[in-house]
Amino acid sequence: MPLFEIADLNGIDDKMTRGMAKKIFMAGKRAGKTRAEVIADLRAGLTEAGKLDDATNTILNKLESGN
């Protein structure tokens, strides 16, 4: 699957979490990572910062399944 659009992260309500997610996304895009690798990086980065809540996890699950 192709890399998702950065706008797909706009569903994240918390401003700080959304900003962190977009930074991780852009770093992955610049590094040429795959969709799965970027989503794994998002989960790891947000979990490490204590910012991965249920709503954000649902958004990542939808991106993972391609919806």
N, C-alpha and C positions, 0 to 999 in steps of 0.2 A: 504494500500500500504506500502511496506517496505521503510525504510529510504533510501534516494538517496545517491549516492557516493559523497565524497568531491570533486572529480575531476569535477563534474557537475558544480561547481562554477567557474571553470577556464575560462568560457566565459565572466566573468566580467572584463572589460578592465582596470578600474582604480585599480592600485596596492593596494592602501590603503583600498579601499572599499572591494576588494577581500580578503584581509587579515582579515578585520573585520568580513566578512561573514564566513570565515573559522573558526575563533575563536568561533563565535556564534554556528556554526554547531557542532564543537567538544564538546562544553559545553552541547548542547542538546543531543548529542550522549551519552556522559558520564552519563547524567541524565536519559537516557532511554526514551526520549521523542519520540512521534510519528512524522511521516513526516509532518503532518499538524501543529503540535505544533512548530517544528523547523522552518518551513516556516514563521509562525506567528512571532516567535522570530526574524527571519532575517528581516522581514519587520519593526518590531517595533524598533529594534536596529539601522538599517540603516536610518530609518526616523528620529529618535532622533538625530543622528549624521549629518543629512542633506546630506546623501550620497545615498539616494534611487532615482536614475534617471530612465528615461523611459527604457533604455536598461537593467538595472538591474531588473527592475520590470517585463519586458518581460521574462527574464530568470526565475524569481521566479514563474511567471504564468505557464510557461512550466513545471516546477518541480511540481507545484500544480496539474496540469492535468495529470501528469505521463508520459510526453513525453520527 
